[in-house]
């Protein structure tokens, strides 16, 4: 009988109740799904503050909350730089494009970029680029589920994969039931939970050092065995020129790419006007800055209170680091689940559930509306009404099963691999398309096609020949070495390529406008319009 009163058993039971509550919430807010639009749209407007909190949660998914805390713990100042770039990203979005997004309303990123073009190849190319960005990030969100096995003392190779499959299936069910409205409610809950839990943990860390921040930093530097290097640059990618260029490249991708992913742009595009979009982005930026300011203490606290060997096992982007900090603050060991650990488990699961749900919605929307015929003018309204929800659910289930399987098979792969693919694709492909698609001179179909082709091929080829895949300790194939590209991120090549292609084709279309007898973007112009 005493076993049922142990803190570990009570915490696990409460965690199961929390999962049931998440599923109940998804069922409670589930919309009328007899039409496809009810699956991808929240319906009524949520208001500035709820939309801003959901926007902040979009930017701080599992990768941001778990992996970036681990980056600060392992690499010191390099992690702080990347964290600050993530916090500044929504500010950049607010000042740059937030006010323009409501004018390009659309259910998907492809509809926003190609709102001036007829349905056809252009939107399909954008849909392909969205999937290239969304799928790796979704796999990266599901990977931390496997790390939970180690926390509860399951160290075999099969348990993490089983947990990813089981928990991933539950997340897929919640996403399919709750649809856009349920995902948004979970996003708001995620932001609220971390805005409460992170400051409490930060205060607990500071109390361990009597409120002395200097002592915290000194202990973190001493424990990591990098005196003089931990509080300087080069801890993440190395001290050489290539390492500093890598840091600059990756930090730039996070700064520009974190707020410009497809699901984030679509969320702000649903605002009633430009002023509301800017206000929502401002609320999200304020919430994220507060979270980052406290999360950095968690990173340094992890470095100071968790053993160096345990951190080294997790790699430079370790997803378990914040959980290891919770165990250290609880005063237990690995396999012991205290109440603080329970709250961290709940917040982490809610974060994974919310971010994975939004990414599943974004990816399935691209499949249905961008790559398929659901949004085309040729589809009859009755067919769209009858089959929209079926297509949406089938697309989500197919995408979810694929990502769950890949996440289970690659549970030990460094999350850096997936994050680099996502952020470089967002900055080199999606951002140029969005900027030129919302500009005064709409982007032509040829620019969209060649931008997606060129930048995606460059990204994948350079990543394949980079230390991310071979030739490094935490590479995809650590025992092999065919890396010829010295940097982890290919953005220094692909980002200029994407902008130059969009600029060149847009200018060429504008110059040939009068000579072609059309608008320069594939549309014929009637005689009355020419005169």
FISEZA-465637 format. One record per residue (C-alpha): residue in three letters; x, y, z. Coordinates in steps of 0.5 Angstrom, whole numbers. Last residue first. Example, Ala and Ser with C-alpha at 12.3 -4.5 7.8 and 13.67 -1.06 7.14 Angstrom:
{residu:SER px:27 py:-2 pz:14}
{residu:ALA px:25 py:-9 pz:16}
END
This chain:
{residu:UNK px:-12 py:103 pz:-146}
{residu:UNK px:-8 py:97 pz:-144}
{residu:UNK px:-14 py:95 pz:-139}
{residu:UNK px:-19 py:96 pz:-145}
{residu:UNK px:-15 py:91 pz:-149}
{residu:UNK px:-15 py:86 pz:-144}
{residu:UNK px:-9 py:84 pz:-140}
{residu:UNK px:-7 py:77 pz:-140}
{residu:UNK px:-4 py:74 pz:-133}
{residu:UNK px:3 py:70 pz:-133}
{residu:UNK px:6 py:75 pz:-128}
{residu:UNK px:8 py:81 pz:-133}
{residu:UNK px:2 py:84 pz:-133}
{residu:UNK px:0 py:83 pz:-140}
{residu:UNK px:2 py:85 pz:-147}
{residu:UNK px:9 py:82 pz:-147}
{residu:UNK px:12 py:88 pz:-149}
{residu:UNK px:9 py:92 pz:-144}
{residu:UNK px:10 py:88 pz:-138}
{residu:UNK px:17 py:85 pz:-140}
{residu:UNK px:21 py:90 pz:-135}
{residu:UNK px:16 py:88 pz:-129}
{residu:UNK px:17 py:81 pz:-131}
{residu:UNK px:25 py:82 pz:-131}
{residu:UNK px:25 py:85 pz:-125}
{residu:UNK px:21 py:80 pz:-121}
{residu:UNK px:25 py:75 pz:-124}
{residu:UNK px:32 py:78 pz:-122}
{residu:UNK px:29 py:80 pz:-115}
{residu:UNK px:26 py:73 pz:-113}
{residu:UNK px:33 py:70 pz:-116}
{residu:UNK px:37 py:74 pz:-112}
{residu:UNK px:33 py:73 pz:-105}
{residu:UNK px:34 py:66 pz:-106}
{residu:UNK px:41 py:66 pz:-108}
{residu:UNK px:43 py:71 pz:-102}
{residu:UNK px:40 py:66 pz:-97}
{residu:UNK px:43 py:59 pz:-100}
{residu:UNK px:50 py:61 pz:-100}
{residu:UNK px:51 py:64 pz:-93}
{residu:UNK px:45 py:59 pz:-91}
{residu:UNK px:49 py:53 pz:-91}
{residu:UNK px:49 py:51 pz:-84}
{residu:UNK px:54 py:47 pz:-81}
{residu:UNK px:60 py:49 pz:-84}
{residu:UNK px:66 py:46 pz:-87}
{residu:UNK px:63 py:43 pz:-93}
{residu:UNK px:67 py:37 pz:-95}
{residu:UNK px:64 py:32 pz:-90}
{residu:UNK px:65 py:25 pz:-93}
{residu:UNK px:67 py:22 pz:-86}
{residu:UNK px:64 py:16 pz:-83}
{residu:UNK px:63 py:14 pz:-75}
{residu:UNK px:59 py:20 pz:-73}
{residu:UNK px:53 py:18 pz:-78}
{residu:UNK px:48 py:23 pz:-77}
{residu:UNK px:53 py:28 pz:-73}
{residu:UNK px:54 py:28 pz:-66}
{residu:UNK px:61 py:27 pz:-66}
{residu:UNK px:63 py:30 pz:-72}
{residu:UNK px:65 py:27 pz:-79}
{residu:UNK px:58 py:26 pz:-82}
{residu:UNK px:51 py:29 pz:-83}
{residu:UNK px:52 py:35 pz:-79}
{residu:UNK px:59 py:36 pz:-81}
{residu:UNK px:57 py:38 pz:-88}
{residu:UNK px:56 py:34 pz:-94}
{residu:UNK px:49 py:33 pz:-94}
{residu:UNK px:48 py:40 pz:-91}
{residu:UNK px:51 py:43 pz:-97}
{residu:UNK px:46 py:38 pz:-102}
{residu:UNK px:40 py:39 pz:-98}
{residu:UNK px:41 py:47 pz:-97}
{residu:UNK px:43 py:48 pz:-104}
{residu:UNK px:37 py:44 pz:-107}
{residu:UNK px:32 py:47 pz:-103}
{residu:UNK px:35 py:54 pz:-105}
{residu:UNK px:35 py:53 pz:-113}
{residu:UNK px:28 py:49 pz:-113}
{residu:UNK px:24 py:54 pz:-109}
{residu:UNK px:27 py:60 pz:-112}
{residu:UNK px:26 py:57 pz:-119}
{residu:UNK px:19 py:56 pz:-118}
{residu:UNK px:17 py:62 pz:-114}
{residu:UNK px:21 py:66 pz:-119}
{residu:UNK px:18 py:63 pz:-125}
{residu:UNK px:11 py:64 pz:-122}
{residu:UNK px:12 py:72 pz:-122}
{residu:UNK px:12 py:75 pz:-115}
{residu:UNK px:8 py:81 pz:-114}
{residu:UNK px:11 py:88 pz:-115}
{residu:UNK px:8 py:92 pz:-109}
{residu:UNK px:11 py:87 pz:-104}
{residu:UNK px:7 py:82 pz:-101}
{residu:UNK px:9 py:76 pz:-105}
{residu:UNK px:16 py:79 pz:-105}
{residu:UNK px:17 py:79 pz:-98}
{residu:UNK px:13 py:72 pz:-97}
{residu:UNK px:17 py:69 pz:-103}
{residu:UNK px:24 py:71 pz:-100}
{residu:UNK px:22 py:69 pz:-93}
{residu:UNK px:20 py:62 pz:-95}
{residu:UNK px:26 py:60 pz:-99}
{residu:UNK px:33 py:62 pz:-96}
{residu:UNK px:30 py:64 pz:-89}
{residu:UNK px:25 py:58 pz:-88}
{residu:UNK px:29 py:53 pz:-91}
{residu:UNK px:35 py:55 pz:-87}
{residu:UNK px:31 py:55 pz:-81}
{residu:UNK px:28 py:48 pz:-82}
{residu:UNK px:34 py:44 pz:-84}
{residu:UNK px:38 py:47 pz:-79}
{residu:UNK px:33 py:45 pz:-74}
{residu:UNK px:33 py:38 pz:-76}
{residu:UNK px:40 py:37 pz:-76}
{residu:UNK px:41 py:40 pz:-69}
{residu:UNK px:36 py:36 pz:-66}
{residu:UNK px:42 py:31 pz:-66}
{residu:UNK px:40 py:24 pz:-68}
{residu:UNK px:38 py:19 pz:-62}
{residu:UNK px:31 py:18 pz:-63}
{residu:UNK px:32 py:17 pz:-71}
{residu:UNK px:28 py:11 pz:-72}
{residu:UNK px:22 py:14 pz:-67}
{residu:UNK px:22 py:21 pz:-70}
{residu:UNK px:22 py:18 pz:-77}
{residu:UNK px:16 py:14 pz:-75}
{residu:UNK px:12 py:19 pz:-72}
{residu:UNK px:14 py:24 pz:-78}
{residu:UNK px:11 py:19 pz:-83}
{residu:UNK px:5 py:17 pz:-78}
{residu:UNK px:3 py:25 pz:-77}
{residu:UNK px:3 py:26 pz:-85}
{residu:UNK px:-1 py:21 pz:-86}
{residu:UNK px:-6 py:22 pz:-81}
{residu:UNK px:-6 py:30 pz:-82}
{residu:UNK px:-7 py:29 pz:-90}
{residu:UNK px:-13 py:24 pz:-88}
{residu:UNK px:-16 py:29 pz:-83}
{residu:UNK px:-16 py:34 pz:-88}
{residu:UNK px:-18 py:30 pz:-94}
{residu:UNK px:-24 py:28 pz:-90}
{residu:UNK px:-26 py:35 pz:-87}
{residu:UNK px:-26 py:38 pz:-94}
{residu:UNK px:-30 py:32 pz:-97}
{residu:UNK px:-37 py:34 pz:-97}
{residu:UNK px:-36 py:42 pz:-96}
{residu:UNK px:-31 py:42 pz:-102}
{residu:UNK px:-35 py:37 pz:-106}
{residu:UNK px:-41 py:42 pz:-105}
{residu:UNK px:-37 py:48 pz:-107}
{residu:UNK px:-35 py:45 pz:-114}
{residu:UNK px:-27 py:44 pz:-115}
{residu:UNK px:-25 py:48 pz:-121}
{residu:UNK px:-23 py:54 pz:-117}
{residu:UNK px:-18 py:51 pz:-113}
{residu:UNK px:-17 py:50 pz:-106}
{residu:UNK px:-19 py:43 pz:-105}
{residu:UNK px:-15 py:41 pz:-111}
{residu:UNK px:-8 py:38 pz:-108}
{residu:UNK px:-1 py:41 pz:-107}
{residu:UNK px:-3 py:48 pz:-104}
{residu:UNK px:-10 py:47 pz:-101}
{residu:UNK px:-10 py:39 pz:-98}
{residu:UNK px:-2 py:38 pz:-97}
{residu:UNK px:-1 py:45 pz:-95}
{residu:UNK px:-6 py:45 pz:-90}
{residu:UNK px:-4 py:38 pz:-88}
{residu:UNK px:3 py:41 pz:-86}
{residu:UNK px:0 py:47 pz:-82}
{residu:UNK px:-5 py:43 pz:-78}
{residu:UNK px:1 py:38 pz:-77}
{residu:UNK px:5 py:44 pz:-75}
{residu:UNK px:0 py:47 pz:-70}
{residu:UNK px:-1 py:40 pz:-67}
{residu:UNK px:6 py:39 pz:-66}
{residu:UNK px:7 py:46 pz:-63}
{residu:UNK px:1 py:45 pz:-58}
{residu:UNK px:3 py:37 pz:-56}
{residu:UNK px:10 py:38 pz:-55}
{residu:UNK px:9 py:44 pz:-51}
{residu:UNK px:4 py:41 pz:-47}
{residu:UNK px:8 py:35 pz:-46}
{residu:UNK px:14 py:40 pz:-43}
{residu:UNK px:9 py:44 pz:-39}
{residu:UNK px:7 py:37 pz:-36}
{residu:UNK px:14 py:34 pz:-35}
{residu:UNK px:16 py:40 pz:-32}
{residu:UNK px:11 py:40 pz:-27}
{residu:UNK px:12 py:33 pz:-25}
{residu:UNK px:19 py:34 pz:-24}
{residu:UNK px:18 py:40 pz:-19}
{residu:UNK px:13 py:35 pz:-16}
{residu:UNK px:19 py:29 pz:-15}
{residu:UNK px:20 py:24 pz:-20}
{residu:UNK px:26 py:19 pz:-19}
{residu:UNK px:29 py:16 pz:-25}
{residu:UNK px:35 py:20 pz:-25}
{residu:UNK px:37 py:23 pz:-18}
{residu:UNK px:33 py:27 pz:-13}
{residu:UNK px:35 py:34 pz:-10}
{residu:UNK px:28 py:37 pz:-13}
{residu:UNK px:33 py:42 pz:-16}
{residu:UNK px:38 py:37 pz:-19}
{residu:UNK px:32 py:33 pz:-22}
{residu:UNK px:29 py:40 pz:-24}
{residu:UNK px:36 py:41 pz:-27}
{residu:UNK px:36 py:34 pz:-31}
{residu:UNK px:29 py:36 pz:-34}
{residu:UNK px:32 py:42 pz:-37}
{residu:UNK px:38 py:39 pz:-40}
{residu:UNK px:34 py:33 pz:-43}
{residu:UNK px:33 py:36 pz:-50}
{residu:UNK px:40 py:36 pz:-51}
{residu:UNK px:42 py:41 pz:-56}
{residu:UNK px:50 py:41 pz:-55}
{residu:UNK px:50 py:34 pz:-54}
{residu:UNK px:46 py:30 pz:-49}
{residu:UNK px:51 py:25 pz:-46}
{residu:UNK px:56 py:31 pz:-45}
{residu:UNK px:51 py:34 pz:-40}
{residu:UNK px:51 py:28 pz:-36}
{residu:UNK px:58 py:28 pz:-36}
{residu:UNK px:59 py:35 pz:-34}
{residu:UNK px:54 py:34 pz:-28}
{residu:UNK px:48 py:38 pz:-27}
{residu:UNK px:48 py:44 pz:-22}
{residu:UNK px:52 py:49 pz:-25}
{residu:UNK px:51 py:48 pz:-32}
{residu:UNK px:44 py:47 pz:-31}
{residu:UNK px:44 py:53 pz:-27}
{residu:UNK px:47 py:57 pz:-33}
{residu:UNK px:41 py:54 pz:-38}
{residu:UNK px:36 py:56 pz:-33}
{residu:UNK px:38 py:63 pz:-32}
{residu:UNK px:38 py:64 pz:-39}
{residu:UNK px:31 py:61 pz:-39}
{residu:UNK px:29 py:67 pz:-34}
{residu:UNK px:31 py:73 pz:-39}
{residu:UNK px:28 py:68 pz:-45}
{residu:UNK px:21 py:68 pz:-42}
{residu:UNK px:21 py:75 pz:-41}
{residu:UNK px:23 py:77 pz:-48}
{residu:UNK px:18 py:72 pz:-51}
{residu:UNK px:12 py:75 pz:-47}
{residu:UNK px:14 py:82 pz:-50}
{residu:UNK px:15 py:79 pz:-57}
{residu:UNK px:8 py:76 pz:-57}
{residu:UNK px:5 py:82 pz:-54}
{residu:UNK px:8 py:86 pz:-60}
{residu:UNK px:6 py:81 pz:-65}
{residu:UNK px:-1 py:81 pz:-63}
{residu:UNK px:-1 py:89 pz:-63}
{residu:UNK px:2 py:89 pz:-70}
{residu:UNK px:-3 py:84 pz:-72}
{residu:UNK px:-9 py:88 pz:-69}
{residu:UNK px:-6 py:95 pz:-73}
{residu:UNK px:-6 py:91 pz:-79}
{residu:UNK px:-13 py:89 pz:-79}
{residu:UNK px:-18 py:83 pz:-77}
{residu:UNK px:-12 py:78 pz:-75}
{residu:UNK px:-12 py:72 pz:-79}
{residu:UNK px:-5 py:74 pz:-83}
{residu:UNK px:-2 py:74 pz:-76}
{residu:UNK px:-4 py:66 pz:-75}
{residu:UNK px:-2 py:65 pz:-83}
{residu:UNK px:5 py:68 pz:-82}
{residu:UNK px:6 py:64 pz:-75}
{residu:UNK px:4 py:57 pz:-79}
{residu:UNK px:9 py:58 pz:-85}
{residu:UNK px:15 py:60 pz:-81}
{residu:UNK px:17 py:67 pz:-81}
{residu:UNK px:18 py:68 pz:-73}
{residu:UNK px:24 py:64 pz:-72}
{residu:UNK px:27 py:65 pz:-79}
{residu:UNK px:30 py:72 pz:-78}
{residu:UNK px:33 py:71 pz:-72}
{residu:UNK px:34 py:64 pz:-72}
{residu:UNK px:37 py:64 pz:-79}
{residu:UNK px:42 py:70 pz:-77}
{residu:UNK px:44 py:66 pz:-70}
{residu:UNK px:45 py:60 pz:-75}
{residu:UNK px:50 py:64 pz:-80}
{residu:UNK px:53 py:68 pz:-74}
{residu:UNK px:55 py:62 pz:-70}
{residu:UNK px:57 py:58 pz:-77}
{residu:UNK px:61 py:64 pz:-79}
{residu:UNK px:65 py:64 pz:-72}
{residu:UNK px:66 py:56 pz:-72}
{residu:UNK px:69 py:57 pz:-79}
{residu:UNK px:73 py:62 pz:-77}
{residu:UNK px:76 py:58 pz:-72}
{residu:UNK px:74 py:58 pz:-64}
{residu:UNK px:69 py:52 pz:-65}
{residu:UNK px:61 py:51 pz:-67}
{residu:UNK px:58 py:51 pz:-60}
{residu:UNK px:63 py:54 pz:-55}
{residu:UNK px:66 py:59 pz:-60}
{residu:UNK px:64 py:65 pz:-56}
{residu:UNK px:66 py:67 pz:-49}
{residu:UNK px:64 py:66 pz:-42}
{residu:UNK px:65 py:58 pz:-43}
{residu:UNK px:72 py:60 pz:-46}
{residu:UNK px:76 py:63 pz:-40}
{residu:UNK px:75 py:57 pz:-36}
{residu:UNK px:72 py:51 pz:-40}
{residu:UNK px:71 py:46 pz:-35}
{residu:UNK px:64 py:46 pz:-35}
{residu:UNK px:63 py:46 pz:-28}
{residu:UNK px:68 py:52 pz:-27}
{residu:UNK px:64 py:56 pz:-32}
{residu:UNK px:58 py:54 pz:-29}
{residu:UNK px:60 py:56 pz:-22}
{residu:UNK px:63 py:62 pz:-24}
{residu:UNK px:57 py:64 pz:-27}
{residu:UNK px:52 py:62 pz:-21}
{residu:UNK px:57 py:66 pz:-17}
{residu:UNK px:57 py:72 pz:-21}
{residu:UNK px:49 py:72 pz:-21}
{residu:UNK px:49 py:72 pz:-13}
{residu:UNK px:42 py:71 pz:-11}
{residu:UNK px:44 py:66 pz:-5}
{residu:UNK px:47 py:61 pz:-10}
{residu:UNK px:42 py:56 pz:-9}
{residu:UNK px:37 py:62 pz:-9}
{residu:UNK px:39 py:64 pz:-16}
{residu:UNK px:37 py:57 pz:-18}
{residu:UNK px:30 py:57 pz:-15}
{residu:UNK px:29 py:64 pz:-17}
{residu:UNK px:30 py:61 pz:-24}
{residu:UNK px:25 py:55 pz:-23}
{residu:UNK px:20 py:60 pz:-21}
{residu:UNK px:21 py:65 pz:-27}
{residu:UNK px:20 py:59 pz:-32}
{residu:UNK px:14 py:55 pz:-29}
{residu:UNK px:9 py:61 pz:-29}
{residu:UNK px:11 py:64 pz:-36}
{residu:UNK px:12 py:57 pz:-38}
{residu:UNK px:5 py:55 pz:-36}
{residu:UNK px:2 py:61 pz:-39}
{residu:UNK px:5 py:60 pz:-46}
{residu:UNK px:3 py:53 pz:-46}
{residu:UNK px:-4 py:54 pz:-44}
{residu:UNK px:-4 py:59 pz:-50}
{residu:UNK px:-2 py:54 pz:-55}
{residu:UNK px:-6 py:49 pz:-52}
{residu:UNK px:-12 py:53 pz:-54}
{residu:UNK px:-9 py:55 pz:-61}
{residu:UNK px:-9 py:47 pz:-62}
{residu:UNK px:-16 py:46 pz:-60}
{residu:UNK px:-19 py:51 pz:-65}
{residu:UNK px:-14 py:49 pz:-71}
{residu:UNK px:-17 py:42 pz:-70}
{residu:UNK px:-19 py:39 pz:-63}
{residu:UNK px:-20 py:32 pz:-66}
{residu:UNK px:-14 py:31 pz:-71}
{residu:UNK px:-9 py:35 pz:-66}
{residu:UNK px:-11 py:31 pz:-60}
{residu:UNK px:-11 py:24 pz:-64}
{residu:UNK px:-4 py:26 pz:-67}
{residu:UNK px:-2 py:28 pz:-60}
{residu:UNK px:-4 py:21 pz:-57}
{residu:UNK px:-1 py:17 pz:-63}
{residu:UNK px:6 py:21 pz:-62}
{residu:UNK px:5 py:19 pz:-54}
{residu:UNK px:5 py:12 pz:-56}
{residu:UNK px:10 py:12 pz:-62}
{residu:UNK px:15 py:16 pz:-58}
{residu:UNK px:14 py:12 pz:-52}
{residu:UNK px:16 py:6 pz:-56}
{residu:UNK px:22 py:9 pz:-59}
{residu:UNK px:25 py:11 pz:-52}
{residu:UNK px:23 py:4 pz:-50}
{residu:UNK px:27 py:0 pz:-55}
{residu:UNK px:34 py:2 pz:-54}
{residu:UNK px:34 py:0 pz:-46}
{residu:UNK px:35 py:6 pz:-41}
{residu:UNK px:28 py:6 pz:-38}
{residu:UNK px:30 py:10 pz:-31}
{residu:UNK px:24 py:14 pz:-31}
{residu:UNK px:28 py:20 pz:-34}
{residu:UNK px:31 py:16 pz:-39}
{residu:UNK px:24 py:14 pz:-42}
{residu:UNK px:22 py:21 pz:-42}
{residu:UNK px:28 py:22 pz:-48}
{residu:UNK px:24 py:19 pz:-53}
{residu:UNK px:18 py:24 pz:-52}
{residu:UNK px:24 py:29 pz:-54}
{residu:UNK px:24 py:27 pz:-61}
{residu:UNK px:17 py:29 pz:-63}
{residu:UNK px:19 py:36 pz:-63}
{residu:UNK px:25 py:35 pz:-68}
{residu:UNK px:20 py:31 pz:-73}
{residu:UNK px:15 py:37 pz:-73}
{residu:UNK px:21 py:41 pz:-75}
{residu:UNK px:24 py:37 pz:-80}
{residu:UNK px:17 py:36 pz:-83}
{residu:UNK px:15 py:44 pz:-83}
{residu:UNK px:21 py:47 pz:-87}
{residu:UNK px:21 py:42 pz:-93}
{residu:UNK px:13 py:42 pz:-92}
{residu:UNK px:13 py:49 pz:-93}
{residu:UNK px:17 py:49 pz:-99}
{residu:UNK px:13 py:44 pz:-103}
{residu:UNK px:7 py:48 pz:-101}
{residu:UNK px:10 py:54 pz:-105}
{residu:UNK px:12 py:50 pz:-111}
{residu:UNK px:4 py:48 pz:-111}
{residu:UNK px:2 py:55 pz:-110}
{residu:UNK px:6 py:57 pz:-116}
{residu:UNK px:4 py:51 pz:-120}
{residu:UNK px:-4 py:52 pz:-121}
{residu:UNK px:-9 py:57 pz:-118}
{residu:UNK px:-9 py:64 pz:-121}
{residu:UNK px:-4 py:69 pz:-118}
{residu:UNK px:-5 py:75 pz:-114}
{residu:UNK px:-6 py:71 pz:-108}
{residu:UNK px:0 py:67 pz:-109}
{residu:UNK px:4 py:68 pz:-103}
{residu:UNK px:-2 py:68 pz:-98}
{residu:UNK px:-5 py:62 pz:-101}
{residu:UNK px:2 py:58 pz:-101}
{residu:UNK px:2 py:60 pz:-93}
{residu:UNK px:-4 py:57 pz:-92}
{residu:UNK px:-11 py:59 pz:-90}
{residu:UNK px:-11 py:65 pz:-94}
{residu:UNK px:-11 py:73 pz:-92}
{residu:UNK px:-6 py:77 pz:-96}
{residu:UNK px:-8 py:84 pz:-93}
{residu:UNK px:-8 py:81 pz:-86}
{residu:UNK px:0 py:80 pz:-87}
{residu:UNK px:2 py:87 pz:-89}
{residu:UNK px:2 py:90 pz:-82}
{residu:UNK px:6 py:84 pz:-79}
{residu:UNK px:12 py:84 pz:-84}
{residu:UNK px:17 py:88 pz:-82}
{residu:UNK px:16 py:92 pz:-75}
{residu:UNK px:12 py:86 pz:-72}
{residu:UNK px:16 py:81 pz:-75}
{residu:UNK px:23 py:84 pz:-73}
{residu:UNK px:20 py:84 pz:-66}
{residu:UNK px:18 py:77 pz:-66}
{residu:UNK px:25 py:75 pz:-68}
{residu:UNK px:28 py:79 pz:-62}
{residu:UNK px:27 py:73 pz:-57}
{residu:UNK px:30 py:68 pz:-62}
{residu:UNK px:36 py:72 pz:-63}
{residu:UNK px:37 py:73 pz:-56}
{residu:UNK px:37 py:65 pz:-55}
{residu:UNK px:42 py:64 pz:-60}
{residu:UNK px:47 py:69 pz:-57}
{residu:UNK px:45 py:66 pz:-50}
{residu:UNK px:47 py:60 pz:-53}
{residu:UNK px:54 py:62 pz:-56}
{residu:UNK px:55 py:65 pz:-49}
{residu:UNK px:55 py:59 pz:-45}
{residu:UNK px:56 py:53 pz:-50}
{residu:UNK px:53 py:47 pz:-46}
{residu:UNK px:48 py:50 pz:-41}
{residu:UNK px:46 py:55 pz:-46}
{residu:UNK px:45 py:50 pz:-51}
{residu:UNK px:41 py:46 pz:-47}
{residu:UNK px:36 py:52 pz:-45}
{residu:UNK px:36 py:52 pz:-53}
{residu:UNK px:34 py:45 pz:-54}
{residu:UNK px:28 py:45 pz:-49}
{residu:UNK px:25 py:51 pz:-50}
{residu:UNK px:26 py:53 pz:-57}
{residu:UNK px:26 py:46 pz:-60}
{residu:UNK px:20 py:45 pz:-56}
{residu:UNK px:16 py:51 pz:-59}
{residu:UNK px:18 py:58 pz:-57}
{residu:UNK px:16 py:61 pz:-64}
{residu:UNK px:9 py:58 pz:-64}
{residu:UNK px:8 py:60 pz:-56}
{residu:UNK px:9 py:67 pz:-57}
{residu:UNK px:4 py:67 pz:-63}
{residu:UNK px:-1 py:64 pz:-58}
{residu:UNK px:1 py:69 pz:-53}
{residu:UNK px:0 py:74 pz:-58}
{residu:UNK px:-7 py:71 pz:-61}
{residu:UNK px:-9 py:71 pz:-53}
{residu:UNK px:-7 py:78 pz:-52}
{residu:UNK px:-10 py:81 pz:-58}
{residu:UNK px:-17 py:78 pz:-59}
{residu:UNK px:-19 py:71 pz:-60}
{residu:UNK px:-23 py:72 pz:-67}
{residu:UNK px:-28 py:67 pz:-69}
{residu:UNK px:-27 py:61 pz:-73}
{residu:UNK px:-21 py:58 pz:-71}
{residu:UNK px:-19 py:56 pz:-78}
{residu:UNK px:-16 py:49 pz:-81}
{residu:UNK px:-21 py:44 pz:-79}
{residu:UNK px:-27 py:49 pz:-79}
{residu:UNK px:-25 py:50 pz:-87}
{residu:UNK px:-26 py:43 pz:-89}
{residu:UNK px:-34 py:43 pz:-87}
{residu:UNK px:-37 py:38 pz:-83}
{residu:UNK px:-32 py:39 pz:-78}
{residu:UNK px:-36 py:43 pz:-73}
{residu:UNK px:-31 py:45 pz:-68}
{residu:UNK px:-27 py:41 pz:-63}
{residu:UNK px:-27 py:46 pz:-57}
{residu:UNK px:-29 py:40 pz:-52}
{residu:UNK px:-26 py:34 pz:-55}
{residu:UNK px:-19 py:38 pz:-55}
{residu:UNK px:-20 py:40 pz:-48}
{residu:UNK px:-22 py:33 pz:-46}
{residu:UNK px:-15 py:30 pz:-49}
{residu:UNK px:-11 py:35 pz:-45}
{residu:UNK px:-15 py:33 pz:-39}
{residu:UNK px:-13 py:26 pz:-40}
{residu:UNK px:-6 py:28 pz:-41}
{residu:UNK px:-6 py:32 pz:-34}
{residu:UNK px:-9 py:25 pz:-31}
{residu:UNK px:-4 py:21 pz:-34}
{residu:UNK px:1 py:26 pz:-31}
{residu:UNK px:-2 py:26 pz:-24}
{residu:UNK px:-2 py:19 pz:-24}
{residu:UNK px:6 py:19 pz:-25}
{residu:UNK px:7 py:24 pz:-20}
{residu:UNK px:3 py:20 pz:-15}
{residu:UNK px:7 py:14 pz:-17}
{residu:UNK px:14 py:18 pz:-16}
{residu:UNK px:12 py:21 pz:-10}
{residu:UNK px:11 py:15 pz:-6}
{residu:UNK px:4 py:14 pz:-4}
{residu:UNK px:2 py:8 pz:-8}
{residu:UNK px:8 py:4 pz:-6}
{residu:UNK px:6 py:5 pz:2}
{residu:UNK px:0 py:0 pz:0}
END
